Amino acid sequence: MNLKLIGSSLIISGTALGAGMLAIPMVLAQFGLLWGTALMLFICLGTTYAALLLLEASINVGGGLGMNTIARKSLGKSGQIITNGLLYALLICLLMAYILGAGDLLNKLLRGVGFELSLIQSQIAFTLVAGIIVASGTAVIDKLNRVLFGIMLLMLVLTLVFLVPDISFENMTQVTNSSTTDLVKTSAIIFTSFGFMVVIPSLVSYNHEATPKQLRNMVILGSLIPLVCYLVWLYAVVGNLTAEQLVHFTNVSELISVFSAEHAFISVVLSGFTGLALLTSFLGVAMALFTQNQDMFKQNKVVTYVISFILPLTGAIYAADQFLSVLSYAGIILVFLAVFVPLAMVVKLRKSENAQKTYIAEGGVAMLTFSFAFGGFLLISQVI
């Protein structure tokens, strides 16, 4: 893999590796590291294979296309309409979340240096600047994301340097909840922590000269980096806290405050990590929306810029109170878009005599069946 493909893998990782990472120990620690690790490995496998199915569809319909055209060429007009509806609902919801979170962080940061902006002004400023970066193209996002991701990893390593020496074997083996149902319910949080598939079409276009094998490796590497980060962070947190401490936490800020009591700088580092995680996730999701709108409306960058960011920004400004209820449905939307839609695309293309077969995801019918069962598992986990 060349530097461009590695940078693309980091875009995948940056899109997946969001602020939800800090919450993973909160939901998995109670079940013990064995079951927590098993569930995370299972979900990583399912999401990675679903992403490879989307990669297969993207390559075999011609490559360098947005989801709009991929869906039309593989699923027909009806499939195109359904896919576009799901994609826009998901991307706009996610961008609203990132604008709200990043706007709040930017507002606090500016106040800390004596620069007064209202929350709405901070949201607008963040969207305008980050939007310009996205409109500048995938190459700009790639280079910036490499720097941001490097800083994020450095912050994570610095935190681990202080946490790992205090890990207790007794804490590592603790289990405070043996309910299988409760464990399955956490799948939605873990699944959204691996939600990167929306950037696949953009990266296929960006790496138009790459071979299918290189693109496959790009996706696999991009999904493995968040997995390693999540597991290392989970082990470090669980190893440092007793069962009594774990069950009393109700939010991430309480978790951070406990570590900050021992090491004062951890609060600053983890807050910085959260801000960078929001930014890298915003860049990945916004890139997907920008590419989709270019493919959909065939307009210049200025028009596409306005189309892409005006609705998420408006929603963040005027619908903040209702947003959490809207966001609760994003997980279900993501299941259909990230699992069932790519599966349907591939099944249709593999049956077509006229479709290209340049790349076929490994596993055959057995893995297609697994992907369908995986999607069903995720839907059940969100309704039980």
C-alpha positions as CSV (number, residue, x, y, z in Angstrom):
1,M,0.0,0.0,0.0
2,N,1.3,3.5,-0.9
3,L,1.0,6.6,1.2
4,K,-2.3,7.6,-0.5
5,L,-3.9,4.3,0.3
6,I,-2.7,4.4,3.9
7,G,-4.1,7.9,4.2
8,S,-7.4,6.6,2.9
9,S,-7.3,3.9,5.6
10,L,-6.9,6.6,8.2
11,I,-9.9,8.5,6.8
12,I,-11.9,5.2,7.3
13,S,-10.4,4.9,10.8
14,G,-11.0,8.6,11.6
15,T,-14.7,8.4,10.5
16,A,-15.2,5.4,12.7
17,L,-13.1,6.5,15.7
18,G,-15.4,9.0,17.2
19,A,-16.1,10.3,20.7
20,G,-18.1,7.1,21.4
21,M,-14.8,5.4,22.1
22,L,-14.8,6.9,25.5
23,A,-18.2,5.4,26.3
24,I,-17.3,1.8,25.2
25,P,-15.8,0.9,28.7
26,M,-19.0,2.3,30.2
27,V,-21.2,-0.2,28.4
28,L,-18.9,-3.3,28.1
29,A,-16.9,-3.4,31.3
30,Q,-19.7,-4.8,33.3
31,F,-19.8,-8.0,31.2
32,G,-16.1,-8.8,31.6
33,L,-13.3,-8.5,29.0
34,L,-13.9,-12.0,27.5
35,W,-17.5,-11.3,26.4
36,G,-16.8,-7.6,25.7
37,T,-13.9,-8.5,23.4
38,A,-15.9,-11.3,21.7
39,L,-18.8,-8.9,20.9
40,M,-16.4,-6.2,19.5
41,L,-14.6,-8.7,17.3
42,F,-18.0,-10.1,16.0
43,I,-19.3,-6.6,15.2
44,C,-15.9,-5.5,13.6
45,L,-16.1,-8.6,11.4
46,G,-19.6,-7.9,10.3
47,T,-19.1,-4.3,9.5
48,T,-15.8,-4.9,7.7
49,Y,-17.4,-7.6,5.5
50,A,-20.4,-5.3,4.8
51,A,-17.9,-2.6,3.8
52,L,-16.2,-5.0,1.4
53,L,-19.5,-5.8,-0.2
54,L,-20.0,-2.1,-0.8
55,L,-16.5,-1.9,-2.2
56,E,-17.4,-4.8,-4.5
57,A,-20.5,-3.0,-5.8
58,S,-18.6,0.2,-6.2
59,I,-15.8,-1.4,-8.3
60,N,-18.1,-3.6,-10.4
61,V,-20.4,-0.8,-11.5
62,G,-17.5,1.2,-12.8
63,G,-15.8,2.8,-9.8
64,G,-15.4,6.5,-9.0
65,L,-19.2,6.9,-8.4
66,G,-21.3,8.1,-5.5
67,M,-23.9,6.0,-3.7
68,N,-26.6,7.5,-5.9
69,T,-25.2,6.1,-9.1
70,I,-24.0,2.8,-7.5
71,A,-27.5,2.2,-6.3
72,R,-29.1,3.0,-9.6
73,K,-26.8,0.8,-11.6
74,S,-27.1,-2.2,-9.2
75,L,-30.6,-1.9,-7.7
76,G,-32.5,0.1,-10.3
77,K,-34.7,3.2,-9.8
78,S,-36.6,2.0,-6.7
79,G,-33.4,0.9,-5.0
80,Q,-31.8,4.2,-5.8
81,I,-34.6,6.1,-4.2
82,I,-34.6,4.0,-1.0
83,T,-30.8,4.2,-0.8
84,N,-30.7,7.9,-1.2
85,G,-33.4,8.4,1.4
86,L,-31.5,6.3,3.9
87,L,-28.2,7.9,3.1
88,Y,-29.4,11.5,3.4
89,A,-31.3,10.8,6.6
90,L,-28.2,9.2,8.2
91,L,-25.6,11.8,7.0
92,I,-27.7,14.8,7.9
93,C,-28.4,13.4,11.4
94,L,-24.7,12.6,12.0
95,L,-23.5,16.0,10.7
96,M,-26.0,17.7,13.0
97,A,-24.5,15.8,15.9
98,Y,-21.0,16.8,15.0
99,I,-21.9,20.4,14.4
100,L,-23.6,20.6,17.9
101,G,-20.7,18.8,19.6
102,A,-17.9,20.7,17.8
103,G,-19.7,24.0,18.1
104,D,-19.9,23.6,21.8
105,L,-16.2,22.6,22.1
106,L,-15.2,25.6,19.9
107,N,-17.3,27.9,22.0
108,K,-15.6,26.8,25.2
109,L,-12.1,27.0,23.7
110,L,-12.7,30.5,22.4
111,R,-14.1,31.7,25.7
112,G,-11.0,30.2,27.4
113,V,-8.8,32.6,25.4
114,G,-11.1,35.6,25.9
115,F,-12.9,35.5,22.5
116,E,-16.6,35.7,23.0
117,L,-18.9,34.0,20.4
118,S,-22.5,32.8,20.9
119,L,-23.1,29.0,20.6
120,I,-24.9,29.6,17.3
121,Q,-22.0,31.7,16.0
122,S,-19.5,29.0,17.0
123,Q,-21.6,26.3,15.2
124,I,-21.7,28.5,12.0
125,A,-18.0,29.2,12.2
126,F,-17.1,25.6,12.6
127,T,-19.4,24.5,9.7
128,L,-18.1,27.2,7.3
129,V,-14.4,26.4,7.9
130,A,-14.7,22.6,8.0
131,G,-17.0,22.8,5.0
132,I,-14.4,24.7,3.0
133,I,-11.9,21.9,3.8
134,V,-14.3,19.3,2.6
135,A,-15.1,21.2,-0.6
136,S,-11.3,21.5,-1.3
137,G,-11.3,17.8,-2.1
138,T,-10.4,14.3,-0.8
139,A,-6.7,15.0,-1.2
140,V,-6.9,17.9,1.2
141,I,-9.0,15.9,3.7
142,D,-6.5,13.0,3.4
143,K,-3.5,15.2,4.3
144,L,-5.2,17.0,7.1
145,N,-6.7,13.8,8.5
146,R,-3.2,12.2,8.7
147,V,-2.0,15.0,11.0
148,L,-5.2,14.9,13.1
149,F,-5.2,11.2,13.4
150,G,-1.5,11.2,14.4
151,I,-2.3,13.7,17.2
152,M,-5.2,11.5,18.3
153,L,-3.1,8.4,18.6
154,L,-0.4,10.4,20.4
155,M,-3.0,11.5,23.0
156,L,-4.2,7.9,23.4
157,V,-0.7,6.7,23.9
158,L,0.0,9.4,26.5
159,T,-3.1,8.4,28.4
160,L,-2.1,4.7,28.3
161,V,1.4,5.4,29.5
162,F,-0.1,6.5,32.8
163,L,-2.9,3.9,33.0
164,V,-1.2,0.7,31.9
165,P,1.3,0.5,34.9
166,D,-1.6,0.5,37.3
167,I,-3.6,-2.3,35.7
168,S,-4.8,-4.9,38.2
169,F,-5.3,-8.5,37.1
170,E,-8.1,-8.8,39.6
171,N,-9.9,-5.9,37.9
172,M,-9.3,-7.4,34.5
173,T,-11.2,-10.6,35.5
174,Q,-14.2,-8.9,37.1
175,V,-17.8,-9.5,35.8
176,T,-20.7,-7.6,37.3
177,N,-23.4,-8.4,34.8
178,S,-23.9,-11.9,33.3
179,S,-27.1,-11.0,31.4
180,T,-26.9,-12.0,27.7
181,T,-29.8,-9.8,26.8
182,D,-28.1,-6.7,28.3
183,L,-24.9,-7.6,26.5
184,V,-26.7,-7.8,23.1
185,K,-28.3,-4.5,23.8
186,T,-24.9,-2.8,23.7
187,S,-24.4,-3.9,20.1
188,A,-26.0,-0.7,18.8
189,I,-23.3,1.5,20.5
190,I,-20.5,-0.8,19.3
191,F,-21.9,-1.0,15.8
192,T,-22.1,2.8,15.4
193,S,-18.5,3.0,16.6
194,F,-17.5,1.1,13.4
195,G,-19.8,3.1,11.2
196,F,-17.4,4.1,8.3
197,M,-19.0,2.6,5.2
198,V,-20.3,6.0,3.9
199,V,-16.8,7.0,2.9
200,I,-16.1,4.0,0.7
201,P,-17.4,5.4,-2.7
202,S,-15.4,8.6,-2.2
203,L,-12.2,6.7,-1.4
204,V,-12.7,4.4,-4.4
205,S,-12.9,7.5,-6.6
206,Y,-9.9,9.1,-4.9
207,N,-7.8,5.9,-5.4
208,H,-8.9,5.3,-9.0
209,E,-5.5,3.9,-10.0
210,A,-5.4,1.3,-7.2
211,T,-6.1,-2.4,-7.8
212,P,-9.1,-4.1,-6.2
213,K,-6.7,-6.0,-3.8
214,Q,-5.2,-2.7,-2.7
215,L,-8.6,-1.2,-2.1
216,R,-9.6,-4.3,-0.1
217,N,-6.5,-4.0,2.1
218,M,-7.3,-0.3,2.5
219,V,-10.8,-1.2,4.0
220,I,-9.4,-4.0,6.2
221,L,-6.6,-1.8,7.6
222,G,-9.0,1.1,8.2
223,S,-11.3,-1.1,10.2
224,L,-8.6,-2.8,12.2
225,I,-7.1,0.4,13.6
226,P,-10.3,1.4,15.5
227,L,-10.6,-2.2,16.7
228,V,-7.2,-2.1,18.3
229,C,-7.7,1.4,19.8
230,Y,-11.1,0.3,21.3
231,L,-9.7,-2.9,22.8
232,V,-6.6,-1.3,24.3
233,W,-8.7,1.6,25.8
234,L,-11.2,-0.9,27.2
235,Y,-8.5,-3.0,28.8
236,A,-6.7,0.0,30.3
237,V,-9.9,1.4,31.8
238,V,-11.2,-1.9,33.2
239,G,-7.8,-2.7,34.6
240,N,-7.7,0.5,36.5
241,L,-11.1,0.5,38.1
242,T,-12.9,-1.8,40.6
243,A,-16.3,-3.4,40.0
244,E,-17.8,-0.9,42.6
245,Q,-16.4,2.1,40.6
246,L,-17.6,0.8,37.2
247,V,-21.3,0.3,38.3
248,H,-21.6,3.8,39.7
249,F,-20.6,5.7,36.6
250,T,-23.5,7.3,34.7
251,N,-21.6,9.4,32.1
252,V,-18.2,9.7,30.5
253,S,-17.3,12.9,32.4
254,E,-17.4,11.0,35.7
255,L,-15.1,8.4,34.2
256,I,-12.6,11.1,33.1
257,S,-12.8,12.9,36.5
258,V,-11.7,9.7,38.3
259,F,-8.6,9.4,36.2
260,S,-8.0,13.1,36.4
261,A,-7.7,12.8,40.2
262,E,-4.7,10.6,39.7
263,H,-3.2,12.4,36.7
264,A,-4.4,15.9,36.2
265,F,-3.5,16.2,32.5
266,I,-5.7,13.2,31.5
267,S,-8.8,15.4,31.5
268,V,-7.2,17.8,29.0
269,V,-5.8,15.0,26.8
270,L,-9.2,13.2,26.6
271,S,-11.1,16.4,26.0
272,G,-8.6,17.1,23.1
273,F,-9.1,13.6,21.9
274,T,-12.9,14.0,21.9
275,G,-12.6,17.2,19.9
276,L,-10.3,15.7,17.3
277,A,-12.5,12.6,17.1
278,L,-15.5,14.8,16.3
279,L,-13.5,16.7,13.7
280,T,-12.2,13.6,11.9
281,S,-15.6,12.0,11.9
282,F,-17.2,15.2,10.6
283,L,-14.7,15.3,7.7
284,G,-15.4,11.7,6.8
285,V,-19.2,12.0,6.9
286,A,-19.2,15.5,5.2
287,M,-17.0,14.1,2.5
288,A,-19.5,11.4,1.9
289,L,-22.4,13.9,1.7
290,F,-20.4,16.2,-0.6
291,T,-19.6,13.4,-3.0
292,Q,-23.2,12.2,-2.9
293,N,-24.5,15.7,-3.8
294,Q,-21.9,16.1,-6.6
295,D,-23.1,12.8,-8.0
296,M,-26.8,13.6,-7.4
297,F,-27.0,17.2,-8.6
298,K,-24.0,17.6,-11.0
299,Q,-23.3,21.1,-9.8
300,N,-20.1,23.1,-9.2
301,K,-18.3,23.1,-5.9
302,V,-19.9,26.3,-4.6
303,V,-23.4,25.1,-5.2
304,T,-22.6,21.7,-3.8
305,Y,-21.1,23.3,-0.7
306,V,-24.3,25.2,0.0
307,I,-26.5,22.2,-0.6
308,S,-24.3,20.0,1.6
309,F,-24.1,22.1,4.7
310,I,-27.1,24.4,4.8
311,L,-29.5,21.7,6.0
312,P,-27.3,20.1,8.7
313,L,-26.4,23.6,10.0
314,T,-30.0,24.8,10.0
315,G,-31.1,21.6,11.8
316,A,-28.3,22.0,14.4
317,I,-29.4,25.6,15.1
318,Y,-33.1,25.2,15.2
319,A,-33.8,21.6,16.2
320,A,-31.2,21.0,18.9
321,D,-33.9,20.1,21.5
322,Q,-35.4,17.5,19.2
323,F,-32.2,16.1,17.9
324,L,-31.5,13.4,20.4
325,S,-34.9,11.7,19.6
326,V,-34.0,11.9,15.9
327,L,-30.6,10.5,16.5
328,S,-31.9,7.5,18.3
329,Y,-33.2,6.2,14.9
330,A,-29.8,6.7,13.2
331,G,-28.6,3.3,14.4
332,I,-31.5,1.5,12.7
333,I,-30.9,3.6,9.5
334,L,-27.2,2.6,9.6
335,V,-28.1,-1.1,9.8
336,F,-30.1,-1.0,6.6
337,L,-27.6,1.3,4.8
338,A,-24.4,-0.3,6.0
339,V,-25.5,-4.0,5.9
340,F,-28.6,-4.7,3.9
341,V,-28.2,-2.2,1.0
342,P,-24.6,-3.4,0.1
343,L,-25.8,-7.0,0.5
344,A,-28.7,-6.4,-1.9
345,M,-26.4,-4.6,-4.4
346,V,-23.9,-7.5,-4.5
347,V,-26.6,-10.2,-4.8
348,K,-28.1,-8.4,-7.7
349,L,-24.8,-7.7,-9.5
350,R,-23.5,-11.3,-9.0
351,K,-26.7,-12.6,-10.7
352,S,-26.4,-10.2,-13.6
353,E,-24.7,-11.6,-16.7
354,N,-23.8,-8.0,-17.9
355,A,-22.2,-6.8,-14.7
356,Q,-18.4,-6.7,-14.3
357,K,-16.8,-9.2,-11.9
358,T,-13.6,-7.2,-11.4
359,Y,-13.7,-7.8,-7.6
360,I,-15.6,-10.4,-5.6
361,A,-15.5,-10.2,-1.8
362,E,-14.3,-13.5,-0.3
363,G,-16.6,-16.0,1.4
364,G,-19.2,-16.8,-1.2
365,V,-22.8,-17.7,-0.2
366,A,-21.7,-18.5,3.4
367,M,-20.5,-15.0,4.1
368,L,-23.5,-13.5,2.3
369,T,-25.7,-15.5,4.7
370,F,-23.6,-14.4,7.6
371,S,-24.0,-10.7,6.5
372,F,-27.8,-11.1,6.4
373,A,-27.8,-12.8,9.8
374,F,-25.5,-10.0,11.2
375,G,-28.0,-7.3,10.0
376,G,-30.8,-9.2,11.6
377,F,-28.9,-9.5,14.9
378,L,-28.3,-5.8,14.9
379,L,-32.0,-5.0,14.4
380,I,-33.0,-7.4,17.2
381,S,-30.4,-5.8,19.5
382,Q,-32.1,-2.4,19.1
383,V,-35.6,-3.5,19.8
384,I,-35.2,-6.0,22.6
